[in-house]
Amino acid sequence: MNSSEFFPFLTARASVREYRRDGVEPEDLEFLLACASTAPSAGNREAWDVIAVTDPKMKEALSRSALHQRHVAEAPLVLVVCARYDRSMSRYGERGTLYAIQDATIACTYLMLAAHARGLGSCWTGAFQEEGVRELLNIPAPVRPVALLTVGKGTLPLSRTGRMPVGDHLHRETW
Ligand SMILES: Cc1cc2nc3c(=O)[nH]c(=O)nc-3n(C[C@H](O)[C@H](O)[C@H](O)COP(=O)(O)O)c2cc1C
């Protein structure tokens, strides 16, 4: 892929919140994980893990912990992307918590773009009650769930969102 293909690839993605109930195969999950494992990470510690949730009752419970967002219950696959503080802090101490969150969020970004490359929709879902998700999925203390990525085939045409002018993000030399 060259740069003239990369930008259209990015702009062809949008969050998907209405899903078909089927349409995600085990090979899709393998592909997504293989892509995520190519992501950079602090000290190559790969301080992230993913819990793949497909069980309908579990997804309903996750949805309740995510402010009742329906796409969490209805997507065929929910990837709970977690920061592994233990992997990162063993080398970096306190700073490792920040690195683990960065590792997990870049892994989530790769998962999202890999889904898009695979013809699957996704929605990065950050609004959830952390303790509820932790309890439901039996997530141990040194691991922090940072995002729920819903994945599946969308049922509606993609709805595009606007962006602020790119120049508004840029500060040159100093703030
Ligand atoms: C950190 C983060 C948290 C988000 N949380 C939610 C969420 O809880 N529910 C939701 O429907 N979308 C959520 N989104 C998706 C954003 O609403 C969406 O990416 C944004 O509106 C831009 O739209 P687009 O993804 O279609 O380009 C989140 C995205 C990010 C990066």
The ligand as a Gaussian input file, in Angstrom:
#p B3LYP/6-31G(d) Opt

LIG

0 1
 C      -11.239000       6.691000      23.538000
 C      -12.524000       6.510000      22.743000
 C      -13.698000       6.253000      23.422000
 C      -14.897000       6.049000      22.711000
 N      -16.012000       5.674000      23.370000
 C      -17.145000       5.416000      22.683000
 C      -18.284000       4.907000      23.355000
 O      -18.289000       4.641000      24.560000
 N      -19.390000       4.669000      22.594000
 C      -19.422000       4.874000      21.251000
 O      -20.466000       4.619000      20.644000
 N      -18.356000       5.350000      20.579000
 C      -17.203000       5.606000      21.261000
 N      -16.086000       6.009000      20.600000
 C      -16.124000       6.188000      19.135000
 C      -16.149000       7.675000      18.802000
 O      -17.412000       8.201000      19.119000
 C      -15.830000       7.855000      17.306000
 O      -14.583000       7.287000      17.007000
 C      -15.815000       9.326000      16.890000
 O      -17.094000       9.887000      17.040000
 C      -15.359000       9.516000      15.455000
 O      -16.203000       8.777000      14.597000
 P      -15.638000       7.645000      13.625000
 O      -15.014000       6.555000      14.476000
 O      -16.857000       7.132000      12.898000
 O      -14.623000       8.258000      12.718000
 C      -14.894000       6.181000      21.284000
 C      -13.689000       6.429000      20.612000
 C      -12.518000       6.560000      21.334000
 C      -11.209000       6.738000      20.561000

